[in-house]
Amino acid sequence: GAGVSQSPRYKVAKRGRDVALRCDSISGHVTLYWYRQTLGQGSEVLTYSQSDAQRDKSGRPSGRFSAERPERSVSTLKIQRTEQGDSAVYLCASTSIGPSEKLFFGSGTQLSVL
Amino acid sequence: GENVEQHPSTLSVQEGDSAVIKCTYSDSASNYFPWYKQELGKRPQLIIDIRSNVGEKKDQRIAVTLNKTAKHFSLHITETQPEDSAVYFCAAPLYNFNKFYFGSGTKLNVKP
């Protein structure tokens, strides 16, 4: 594809509900990261996966955040039992090899938890 | 991320002046250091990057310097313009965990 795309662009969720955010990365990219971006705290790595990992739970805060990779160029970030503190912009980024290569970012999903 | 520290958190300069943002990292194995510019509501864009085999790289008004001994690298913007106003992030990889960590960002405001 032309770049990394994310959907939805905006998401409103009731506290306690689960949400799923989608990222379509660039074909051929191996490593995919999810970041959470909040005002004043910059960008925090939530989780990452490589093409052979269907599921990664290495993110933090641990347990509620997980990423699944149903296809090589698609990742879904799942947030369970959302909390108000989860309100943030969630960015995904992918790179062709690993952390020594350029990251290509999606435009983000702005999540608001009410 | 606690593995990359970025300073200052905000920076206000007059148009035409220079701006310098500094980042320090912890993993001595890191060998790639990018800088991203993020305008309000937009995705981060790579503006310049440097690999550990060089000490400085320049692209027009933007330059990055790297001090591997001290484990810090800096972004230099000369002749700043109002359109340089944005949040700038540095990043460094953490090889033990195969992760990319970002600095907390610097909000640059260039006053006309």
Interface residues (C-beta under 8 A of the other chain):
Chain A: T31 Y33 Y35 G40 Q41 G42 S43 E44 V45 Y48 Q50 S58 L91 A93 T95 G98 P99 S100 E101 K102 L103 F105 G106 S107 G108
Chain B: G1 Q6 S9 N31 Y32 P34 Y36 K42 R43 P44 Q45 L46 D49 R51 F89 A91 P93 L94 Y95 F97 N98 K99 F100 Y101 F102 G103 S104 G105
